[in-house]
Amino acid sequence: MRRDLEILAQIDDFLDGKITKEELQNVIENNEDLDLQIESQEAIRNVMQKEAFIIQSKDALSKLKLLSVIKTVIFCIVLFGAITTSILLLSSNEKASESNAPILPKEKKPSAIADQLINTQFFKINNSRDTVITTQSGMILSIPQHTFETSMDKQCMIEIKEAISPTDIIKGGLNTMAGPTLLETGGMFKISAFQDDKELALNNGKSIEFMVPTTNKTPGMRLYKGSVQANGDINWKSPKKLTNPLTPSDINSLNFYPNKFEKYLLKKGLSKKSKKWKDSLYYDVTNLTVEEKTFIGQDTTLVYKFKSCINPNLIKTFWNKKFNNTLLATLEFEKRMPAIHKSGDNRILNLYTNNLEKNLFEIDSMAWKIASQKHKKSFYYFMQLREQSLSNSKSKRTLALLKKAIKSSQKKRNKITSSTNLSYYRGRLMQNDIFRWMNIDIPLAIRKAIIAAEKSRYKELKENLRETENNTADISGNNLTDEHQSFNLKIKNAEKFESKKCFAYLLRKDAHSFEKIPIKNNQLHIKNRKPNDYRLAIVGFEKDKSWLCIPEKIENQNLELFLETEESFTKKIEKVASSKRFLNTLLQDISKKSKFLESKKEEESKRLELAKFLYSSKIDTLFNEPDIFAFKQNRFTVQTFDYDPNKLVVKYLPTQKVDSINCVKAFLNSDKYEFNGKTTQNFKIEILSQSGKNMLKSHFEEPNKYSWPKNLLISSELRRGKKLSKGTYIVKLFYYSQLVSVKTFEVL
């Protein structure tokens, strides 16, 4: 050890110029590694301060053994490092002589093709304030203050990409696949946040609430995360439940009228009247009198009887600002009012108004239990949505902004779709949910199970939905039947489009799903599908232009894409891909009439007119003494009609009594029935004596039936040799087993 230190001291003397190299060689006996030792010592001197190092070295020679040991260790480390570096340099030089290949950069994560095809929306916000954003498609984002980790500058940029409509989904090259499982989508979007081009993270405990608009809210939806594949497509995974808080609104901006009331106003040209005026008209229905419901004709007295209906006065009690900030002042309760009106059960309405502290789905279950069998399905559907209660965590500013955003969202959606049945899928985005595509979805097999229980919502699905089919919506190739086929289609001009910008979609006829299929070398291969269950759409994109082909059938064939305008592309895609294609709309075309009837002689009570329009009714026929008519023996007639003030005189109305032949004639003039050769068979008459004996079988021939557009005649002649004895007889007219009218006549 001492010898090593002496050698180091001699090398230091050499480096300091005190001795020559020859003198150094003379001092060191074995000088084979002298050059390497000099180089190593020089490296040590460059690391440490020169003066301190020299002092410590000299002191170590005379006093400190500890520093000697440290010196030795440092020397060994430096020596090892120098040798290793030399070896690496030699190896590097050898490789460099073989190849001058550059160093490869780190591999980048694949980007979604949708990022290129879907336009970005930009929103500049102040991170220190609550913010509510409404996108072009009507999606709403609620961002609380201090959501993002920002610098002193409070301004940040929110970037949003969205694909809510079928056109946007297809134009973005998106799909609804979770591995082999087909999903049904409620909309897709991507949220990003930046400050000075730097990605922002969410502060601990912070989240962003989203509301995605829909006109066809499906129970059981989940929020899926997008995983970008190497080819730019997205695979959806990691589903989580959506949150279901209620959406607050100004109660006076909501619509609690019966559906037919709006139709009535439109028909009368009154739809633009103020809410105050409409309220006065609607609430006035409760003042309808018995006299207004009764009409006395020449030989028949008619009384309108209305089936059970929601009392307008019950709605009047809560439709005011006192009930703001309760579950009654929410979009979700507004959606339930049509079902409550249809039920005609005031008890159901009282359940909602008397249980304001409960979750909405709990009240739905209570309503489902007491609803009639005909209306149970509607409340069962609402119950499945699991919509909860109002959230009290939002600031007053956020609530105010949210109400404005909802109005803006509804206006934007109205420009896109004519449906007024607007709801929202709601949820929260956490840190791992931003900077990536998200998708509101449900596996098709689950949704079809819901449909089976909710036939009332999907009336037109019967054409496409085979409930007996064990359809798992798994396209992996399992569960194949004889109906499954494979097809090869050639797309003539597919090569003109850039890579990844020409592809096809299989669109199920019974689902809002988008199965994307690649096109390679102008060839489209479709495997193991039932062709009658799908529509096919082939698309191509070139800069800002869209190309499209939608064949009538899926079969082996040659196809070609054609350039479409923006309007025609959207119209054709919506026709084959929109969820509207399998939903039965409750709205029907209404003939427009702008004025009330002016003639007071023909005008019935406006209250009665409105009540007849809003509610189902039937007509009861009343009889008094003047209703019994006397005729000569075996010559008589029976006459009845439904009163319509607009049609007192009908072309084919047989108003004259017939007493010229020996028969019974039953006349019926009515707008309630469709009279034709088939329906007349559903009408029948009975002729009864005072004792209840059916005289039709014993005394009359088989009745003859005649029909006109608004009239029915049933005539039955007396059998030859038969006569009716003196007395009073009753003629009853039936439609199936329902009694339509009763008349009496007397034989003198």
C-alpha angles and dihedrals in degrees: 000000000000090000090054091053092049089053091051090051091051090049089051089052089053093049089048090052095245095123134021126245091252090055090048091051091051091054095048111063099195104044101162092113096034096116092051091048091051091050092049094049091049090054090053091051091053091056098048128050107272100225096044092047093053092048092048091048093052092045090049091056091058108024123007122063091176094063088048091059091048090049091052093049093049090048091053092049093049091045091052091047092051092051092047092048091051092051092049092048091051091049091047092050091051091051092045090055089055098045139003094204113158123237109268118235121238114281113261122226113254116260124223117255085226089067088065098041102043121069120238123236116211126209123180112208140177108241092206093064136060108260134193119194128195116198129210092265093048098260112149126213121192111200116184120214118279092017093140132055099243136164124245088291103086096199119100137167124240116202119197133187117184139179110187102143126062090246093055092046093052094041088052094052090237126151141194102233129128099188104299093341118103115223133197113227135219094186142307132232146162125214123197132173129201142175116194089344090305118125113244126219127210118256116247112283094012127122140170119238117216133195117195114194121234136169092202110046110195122201118237099034117158135196112246128196120226122236112195114224127212091261093053096256120126127237114200119224146147098052119199133184122270119234117244111203116153121260112237121220140166103276092221090059092058126090117233097160120117112267092246092055092069089047090051092052091048091049091052095044092246101114094110095056118118122269090247091057093046091049092053091051094046097045090047090070088080089065093064108134132213090244090057091052094051129079124183112207131187094277104356135059115210128198125188115224118190124212121233113303139168110273109241089216090065090057091046091059095065105023094097139087093269087078096052113125092032129104088261090066095060136101089237094059090046088060090056097053096080089055091047090051091049091052090055087206114135089193090067093053089049090055090063096042095046098047104053093144095060131086111266094238090055090057089045089058090050090051091047091056096054099034119107117260090256093058102034094095094062094055092041088058092051090047090055091057088068092211110179134194139298116293112235095192097086121099121239089251092054093048091051092047091046093055090052091046092052091053090049091047092052092050091050092047091048088059089053100039132017093218116114093195096098122167135159138234106220133197146131131261117217130193094281092050100064124083089031138083116264127195133197103217148150127199108258093232090059093046092050090053088054090049091054088060094040103051091145090067095048105039096151094050090085089088093058107023117084104193093188091058115101094225112170092174088233110140096187092109099264124124093031120174135187089270092064114098139174125225139193117205128183117217105204101202102029092114092069091072128079120258112284093013098094119062143133136242130212106210117195114224092221101043144051092237134132119207108187120209124188124233114220125184091350090302128121116195120195115187132198102347136142100236095204091060095060146055118211125221121183117193138183131185127206114178104303095341126100127210125194145182124182110178120206092231137022105239141121105293148125115261138183132205118233130203114254133193117241090254097048093045091054093044094052094044093048090052095058102026108034120105087230090078092076101032124094109227115218092208118094132189111275123208107236118233117169103192139054118240107277101200109090090201091063098034119098123199111300089222090055091045091053093043091052089051095048103040139040113254142176132206122237119201116222126200133208134174094279089060091076111086126193122218137174112274114294094000114103146124141202124215133184137157145174112247118239113174091207093055108040088141115045122182096235099034107129099216099164121092112240118219103149100094136044100254145092118249122193114196122194124186111183146144091204095079136051107230117207140124093284102043095047088070088067092063124082139166135218125203111202133185122223089265090055097254114150103238093183093076097044104035110021137067122240106290121254117220128207129179139199128181093277103008143072130197123192113185128183124179126210114258115255111277093013124121135178116236120231115284146077122305134190125221117197124192118205135190102203099314095329115108109233101177145345125212132178130208135180128224112212 
